[in-house]
Amino acid sequence: EKYLPMMREAVKNGKAPGSSLALLEDRVALGQGKKQIYGSQIHRDQQTGKYFVAPIEDEPNVNKRRAAVGLEPLEDYARHWSIDYKVPNK
């Protein structure tokens, strides 16, 4: 949380990539008990050992937000974790 304003300013001034801000925004949101915005955070089910995408705010539009900050579609990102993910329709 402490570094979020600094990261926002760095991205605004072109000194940091938007994708780095997205990762931090998501991590902070989840830490505050909120849903993530960009779908960058993957969790692991302790019982099954399987990975899953942590809850996302306005999930049907997540790929629009990801594209805006230079992140690949969530379906492609999830595949790196062996997650079969499909963005839900509105």
N, C-alpha and C positions, 0 to 999 in steps of 0.2 A: 504494500500500500504506500509505503514511504516514497518509493521511487516512481510511482505511476505518474505524478505530475511532471517529473523530469523527463520521463520517457515520452510523454505526450508532446512536450515542448521540443524534444530532439527530433521526433518524427515531423512535426510541424515545420521545423527549420531545415529538414532534409539531412539531418545528421544521424538518423537511425531509420531502418526500414519499418514500414507499417506492420510487417509480419511479426517483428519482435514486440511491438506494442500489443498486437493481438494476443500473443502468448501470455504476456503479463496481465492484460485485461482479464482474460479467462481465468488465470490462476487466482487473481485477487477476487474475482466474483465468486468462484467456488469456495474460496477461503472464508468469504462472508456469508456463505449459505445461500447464495443466489445461483441462478443458472448461468452457464457460460454464454458468450456472444458468438464466438467464432468456431467453436467445436474443436479447439486445439488440444484439449485435455482428455487423455485416455485414462480410464481407471481399470483396475483388475478385481474381479470377483474373487474374494478370498476362499470361497468354498470350491468353486469350479476351476479357478485359475485362468478363466477366460477374460480377455480384455473387452472393454466396451467404451463407447463414447459417453462421457459424462453429460448430464442433462443440458439442453441448449434452449435458450430463449428464442422465440419466433423461429423454430427449427425449419419450417418450409423455405425461409429466405436465407438460410445460413450460407449457401454457396455464393450468393450475391455479395454478402459482407466479406467472405473470404477472398473473392476475386478483387474486391476494392482495395485490399491490403496486400495483395500479391501472394495469396495462399492458393494451393491447388484445391480442386473440388474435394469435399469431405469424403466422398466415396473412395477416391484414390488414396487419400491420406490414411483412411481406416484400413485399407488393404495392407499397408505396411505393418499393421498390428494383427493381421489375419482376422480382421473384423469384416463380416459381410454387412455393409451398411447401405441403406438407401434413404435419401432425404424424403420425408413424408410430403404428400401433397397438401395443399391448403385445405 
